[in-house]
Amino acid sequence: MTNNIRVERAIKNITQGELAELVGVSRQTINTIESNRYVPSTVLALKIARVFEKPVEAIFTLEETD
């Protein structure tokens, strides 16, 4: 699964730390998600999408190998 969290953060002008605080995780967790090293839980993915006011499918994309 890939994501465009970095782009969405830039649009909203928020840091990884600010996003982490808004969704209740550490900055390191946001970093690993952005780097595609960690797939978030459904709940966390929904919280992230809510921050960006977009559907979860606009933030996260399934790949053929998923």
Secondary structure by P-SEA (a helix, b strand, c coil): cccaaaaaaaaacccaaaaaaaacccaaaaaaaaaccccccaaaaaaaaaaacccccccccccccc
